[in-house]
Structure formats: C-alpha cells, structure tokens
C-alpha cells in the first residue's frame, strides 16, 4: 500500500471497528466511519432489495428487535433467518415463521457480535452505555455523566469513540446519544451485574 501511495494511487481499505486497526502504520489516511442504519435507511434498504411479496414489514420488526443495524450485520441477519428455516415458501410466496427456538438462535448469533464490541470498551465507556441501557428513552449526556462513578473523561471524545466502535448511532452535538439498535441495548442491559443498584441511583 505505501508503494501505491507514493505513486499517487488512492486505496480503499476496510477494517472492522471490533478489531485492532492495521492502517495505523499508513500516512495520509482519510478515515470514514460507516454509521448504523437509521429507520429511514433501513426502510429504503429493505424496499430496494426485496421482492414486493416478501414479508418486509415482519422482517423489519425482527431486525429492529434483534439485529445490529450496521449494513453488514443486517445482511448476516437475513442470511441467518433463512439458515434457521424461518422463511417458508410452501404457499408459493415467502412467509416468515418465528418460533421460540428460532428467536433464541437469532439472539445467540448476534450476541457474539455485541460481546465482541463491548470487550474493546474502556471501563468508563462500558459504564456509560450500561447507564444508557437502563432508560427507555434517550438521556442527555450531562445527566448520564452525573450518574457515573468515573467522571474523569472528555464526554465528546467518548461519544466520538463509541460511534466509531459501532455502539452509538451518529451523534450530533447537543443531542441525546442513542444506542445503535434495540438488540444491542437489550444485550448491554443483560451485562449489568447490579441492575437494582444502578436503577436505585
């Protein structure tokens, strides 16, 4: 790659935010982070990529409940639904059939993704997102920081890092941070060891 750069060639290099970056040794790098889909992005993706007889609305609900909303994870989620036999074509057109066993398989397959993401968080980042998961609605950054045990950090840098690590949706200054999916929020909540104590705070 350095040889190509010296010869004024542009190179697109993709890296997983869950893993250590191999591009750190490169110079003249422009970093572009791919954000998770918003509801509008998800609807557009499903409309453009699925046949009109496909049960898109049921699929959308499952994605919002259990999937990480990054494009690659949604593709993997759709593959899992077919792999686990949750799409039935016996009637001549696709129909989603969700069973408790199928739902558990979906949860377990994506919990591994969430677990890997949380492992790379700092202590303060983990506590911050755990606090976020306690609330049913977005909470202001200042309120979350006041509830934390660890307060010696730059909240703006933390929010930028959490977005880069694919934990938060795109954050705008003076807004409330939002976890990137309902599935991730539920998983983060399940990792809290002292839920009653944190609720008491």
DRENDO-1510 file (C-alpha; in Angstrom, 1 decimal, always signed):
<recs>
REC; n; res; u; v; w
REC; 1; UNK; +0.0; +0.0; +0.0 .
REC; 2; UNK; +2.8; +2.6; +0.8 .
REC; 3; UNK; +4.2; +1.9; -2.7 .
REC; 4; UNK; +0.8; +2.7; -4.3 .
REC; 5; UNK; +0.5; +5.9; -2.2 .
REC; 6; UNK; +3.9; +7.1; -3.3 .
REC; 7; UNK; +2.7; +6.6; -6.9 .
REC; 8; UNK; -0.4; +8.8; -6.2 .
REC; 9; UNK; -2.9; +5.9; -6.2 .
REC; 10; UNK; -5.9; +6.0; -4.0 .
REC; 11; UNK; -6.6; +2.9; -2.0 .
REC; 12; UNK; -9.9; +2.0; -0.2 .
REC; 13; UNK; -9.2; -0.1; +2.9 .
REC; 14; UNK; -12.0; -1.5; +5.0 .
REC; 15; UNK; -11.5; -2.5; +8.6 .
REC; 16; UNK; -13.7; -3.9; +11.4 .
REC; 17; UNK; -14.1; -1.5; +14.3 .
REC; 18; UNK; -14.3; -4.5; +16.6 .
REC; 19; UNK; -10.6; -5.4; +15.8 .
REC; 20; UNK; -7.3; -3.6; +16.0 .
REC; 21; UNK; -6.6; -1.4; +13.0 .
REC; 22; UNK; -3.8; -2.4; +10.6 .
REC; 23; UNK; -3.9; +1.0; +8.9 .
REC; 24; UNK; -2.1; +2.7; +11.8 .
REC; 25; UNK; +1.2; +2.5; +10.0 .
REC; 26; UNK; +0.0; +4.3; +6.9 .
REC; 27; UNK; +0.4; +8.0; +6.2 .
REC; 28; UNK; -2.1; +10.4; +4.5 .
REC; 29; UNK; -5.1; +8.4; +5.6 .
REC; 30; UNK; -8.6; +9.8; +5.5 .
REC; 31; UNK; -10.9; +7.9; +7.9 .
REC; 32; UNK; -14.6; +7.5; +7.1 .
REC; 33; UNK; -16.8; +5.7; +9.6 .
REC; 34; UNK; -19.8; +3.8; +8.4 .
REC; 35; UNK; -22.7; +4.6; +10.7 .
REC; 36; UNK; -25.5; +2.1; +11.5 .
REC; 37; UNK; -28.7; +2.5; +9.5 .
REC; 38; UNK; -31.4; +4.9; +10.7 .
REC; 39; UNK; -35.1; +3.8; +10.4 .
REC; 40; UNK; -35.3; +5.6; +7.1 .
REC; 41; UNK; -32.1; +3.9; +5.8 .
REC; 42; UNK; -33.4; +0.5; +6.9 .
REC; 43; UNK; -36.8; +1.0; +5.1 .
REC; 44; UNK; -35.0; +2.1; +1.9 .
REC; 45; UNK; -32.7; -0.9; +2.1 .
REC; 46; UNK; -35.5; -3.4; +2.5 .
REC; 47; UNK; -37.7; -1.8; -0.2 .
REC; 48; UNK; -34.9; -1.8; -2.8 .
REC; 49; UNK; -33.6; -5.3; -2.0 .
REC; 50; UNK; -36.6; -7.4; -1.6 .
REC; 51; UNK; -39.4; -8.7; -3.9 .
REC; 52; UNK; -42.7; -7.0; -3.2 .
REC; 53; UNK; -44.3; -10.2; -2.0 .
REC; 54; UNK; -41.5; -10.7; +0.6 .
REC; 55; UNK; -42.8; -10.1; +4.2 .
REC; 56; UNK; -40.7; -6.9; +4.5 .
REC; 57; UNK; -42.6; -5.5; +7.5 .
REC; 58; UNK; -42.2; -8.6; +9.6 .
REC; 59; UNK; -38.5; -8.7; +8.6 .
REC; 60; UNK; -38.1; -5.0; +9.6 .
REC; 61; UNK; -39.6; -5.7; +13.0 .
REC; 62; UNK; -37.2; -8.7; +13.6 .
REC; 63; UNK; -34.2; -6.6; +12.5 .
REC; 64; UNK; -35.2; -3.8; +14.9 .
REC; 65; UNK; -35.7; -6.2; +17.8 .
REC; 66; UNK; -32.6; -8.4; +17.4 .
REC; 67; UNK; -30.1; -7.1; +14.9 .
REC; 68; UNK; -27.2; -4.7; +14.9 .
REC; 69; UNK; -28.2; -2.0; +12.4 .
REC; 70; UNK; -24.9; -1.9; +10.5 .
REC; 71; UNK; -25.3; -2.9; +6.9 .
REC; 72; UNK; -23.1; -5.9; +7.1 .
REC; 73; UNK; -24.8; -7.2; +10.2 .
REC; 74; UNK; -28.3; -6.8; +8.6 .
REC; 75; UNK; -27.1; -8.9; +5.6 .
REC; 76; UNK; -25.9; -11.5; +8.0 .
REC; 77; UNK; -29.1; -11.4; +10.0 .
REC; 78; UNK; -31.2; -12.0; +6.8 .
REC; 79; UNK; -28.9; -15.0; +6.0 .
REC; 80; UNK; -29.5; -16.4; +9.5 .
REC; 81; UNK; -33.2; -16.2; +9.1 .
REC; 82; UNK; -33.1; -18.4; +6.0 .
REC; 83; UNK; -30.4; -20.6; +7.5 .
REC; 84; UNK; -32.5; -21.3; +10.6 .
REC; 85; UNK; -35.5; -22.2; +8.4 .
REC; 86; UNK; -37.7; -19.2; +9.4 .
REC; 87; UNK; -38.8; -18.4; +5.8 .
REC; 88; UNK; -41.4; -20.8; +4.5 .
REC; 89; UNK; -42.2; -20.9; +0.7 .
REC; 90; UNK; -44.8; -23.7; +0.8 .
REC; 91; UNK; -47.6; -21.2; -0.1 .
REC; 92; UNK; -45.9; -20.1; -3.2 .
REC; 93; UNK; -44.6; -16.9; -1.7 .
REC; 94; UNK; -42.3; -16.3; +1.3 .
REC; 95; UNK; -43.7; -16.2; +4.8 .
REC; 96; UNK; -41.8; -15.6; +8.0 .
REC; 97; UNK; -42.5; -18.2; +10.7 .
REC; 98; UNK; -41.0; -17.3; +14.1 .
REC; 99; UNK; -40.7; -19.9; +16.8 .
REC; 100; UNK; -39.2; -19.5; +20.3 .
REC; 101; UNK; -36.3; -21.8; +19.2 .
REC; 102; UNK; -35.7; -19.6; +16.1 .
REC; 103; UNK; -35.7; -16.4; +18.1 .
REC; 104; UNK; -33.2; -17.9; +20.6 .
REC; 105; UNK; -30.9; -18.8; +17.7 .
REC; 106; UNK; -31.1; -15.3; +16.3 .
REC; 107; UNK; -30.3; -13.8; +19.7 .
REC; 108; UNK; -27.3; -16.1; +20.3 .
REC; 109; UNK; -25.8; -15.5; +16.8 .
REC; 110; UNK; -25.9; -11.7; +17.3 .
REC; 111; UNK; -25.0; -11.7; +21.0 .
REC; 112; UNK; -21.5; -12.8; +19.9 .
REC; 113; UNK; -21.2; -9.6; +17.8 .
REC; 114; UNK; -22.4; -7.5; +20.8 .
REC; 115; UNK; -20.0; -9.3; +23.2 .
REC; 116; UNK; -17.0; -8.6; +20.9 .
REC; 117; UNK; -17.9; -4.9; +20.7 .
REC; 118; UNK; -18.2; -4.5; +24.4 .
REC; 119; UNK; -14.8; -6.2; +25.0 .
REC; 120; UNK; -13.0; -3.3; +23.4 .
REC; 121; UNK; -14.6; -0.6; +25.5 .
REC; 122; UNK; -12.9; +1.2; +28.3 .
REC; 123; UNK; -14.3; +1.0; +31.9 .
REC; 124; UNK; -15.9; +4.4; +31.6 .
REC; 125; UNK; -17.3; +3.7; +28.1 .
REC; 126; UNK; -18.9; +0.5; +29.4 .
REC; 127; UNK; -20.4; +2.1; +32.4 .
REC; 128; UNK; -21.7; +4.9; +30.2 .
REC; 129; UNK; -23.5; +2.6; +27.8 .
REC; 130; UNK; -24.8; +0.4; +30.6 .
REC; 131; UNK; -26.4; +3.5; +32.1 .
REC; 132; UNK; -27.9; +4.4; +28.7 .
REC; 133; UNK; -29.5; +0.9; +28.6 .
REC; 134; UNK; -31.4; +1.5; +31.8 .
REC; 135; UNK; -33.6; +4.1; +30.3 .
REC; 136; UNK; -36.5; +3.6; +27.8 .
REC; 137; UNK; -35.7; +6.9; +26.1 .
REC; 138; UNK; -32.6; +8.9; +25.2 .
REC; 139; UNK; -31.0; +10.8; +28.1 .
REC; 140; UNK; -28.8; +13.9; +27.9 .
REC; 141; UNK; -25.1; +13.4; +28.2 .
REC; 142; UNK; -24.7; +15.7; +31.2 .
REC; 143; UNK; -27.3; +13.6; +33.2 .
REC; 144; UNK; -25.6; +10.3; +32.3 .
REC; 145; UNK; -22.2; +11.7; +33.3 .
REC; 146; UNK; -23.5; +12.8; +36.7 .
REC; 147; UNK; -24.7; +9.3; +37.3 .
REC; 148; UNK; -21.3; +7.7; +36.6 .
REC; 149; UNK; -18.6; +6.6; +39.0 .
REC; 150; UNK; -15.9; +7.5; +36.6 .
REC; 151; UNK; -16.1; +11.2; +35.6 .
REC; 152; UNK; -12.5; +12.0; +34.6 .
REC; 153; UNK; -13.1; +11.8; +30.8 .
REC; 154; UNK; -13.9; +14.0; +27.8 .
REC; 155; UNK; -17.5; +13.2; +27.0 .
REC; 156; UNK; -17.3; +14.5; +23.4 .
REC; 157; UNK; -14.3; +12.2; +22.7 .
REC; 158; UNK; -16.1; +9.3; +24.4 .
REC; 159; UNK; -19.2; +9.8; +22.2 .
REC; 160; UNK; -17.0; +10.0; +19.1 .
REC; 161; UNK; -15.2; +6.8; +20.1 .
REC; 162; UNK; -18.4; +5.0; +20.9 .
REC; 163; UNK; -19.8; +5.9; +17.5 .
REC; 164; UNK; -16.5; +4.7; +15.8 .
REC; 165; UNK; -16.8; +1.5; +17.7 .
REC; 166; UNK; -20.3; +1.0; +16.3 .
REC; 167; UNK; -22.0; +1.3; +19.7 .
REC; 168; UNK; -23.9; +4.6; +19.1 .
REC; 169; UNK; -25.8; +5.9; +16.2 .
REC; 170; UNK; -24.4; +9.1; +14.6 .
REC; 171; UNK; -24.2; +11.7; +17.4 .
REC; 172; UNK; -25.0; +15.3; +16.9 .
REC; 173; UNK; -23.8; +18.0; +19.4 .
REC; 174; UNK; -26.4; +19.0; +22.0 .
REC; 175; UNK; -28.5; +15.9; +21.2 .
REC; 176; UNK; -29.1; +12.7; +23.2 .
REC; 177; UNK; -26.9; +9.7; +22.3 .
REC; 178; UNK; -28.7; +6.6; +21.1 .
REC; 179; UNK; -27.5; +3.0; +21.1 .
REC; 180; UNK; -27.4; +1.7; +17.6 .
REC; 181; UNK; -30.1; -1.0; +18.0 .
REC; 182; UNK; -32.7; -2.3; +20.3 .
REC; 183; UNK; -30.9; -5.7; +20.3 .
REC; 184; UNK; -27.6; -4.1; +21.4 .
REC; 185; UNK; -29.5; -2.2; +24.1 .
REC; 186; UNK; -31.0; -5.4; +25.5 .
REC; 187; UNK; -27.7; -7.2; +25.4 .
REC; 188; UNK; -25.9; -4.3; +27.2 .
REC; 189; UNK; -28.6; -4.3; +29.9 .
REC; 190; UNK; -28.1; -8.1; +30.4 .
REC; 191; UNK; -24.4; -7.5; +31.2 .
REC; 192; UNK; -25.2; -5.3; +34.2 .
REC; 193; UNK; -24.4; -7.3; +37.4 .
REC; 194; UNK; -26.1; -4.8; +39.8 .
REC; 195; UNK; -29.2; -3.8; +37.9 .
REC; 196; UNK; -31.2; -2.9; +41.1 .
REC; 197; UNK; -28.4; -0.8; +42.5 .
REC; 198; UNK; -28.0; +1.1; +39.2 .
REC; 199; UNK; -31.7; +1.7; +39.0 .
REC; 200; UNK; -31.6; +3.0; +42.6 .
REC; 201; UNK; -29.0; +5.6; +41.5 .
</recs>
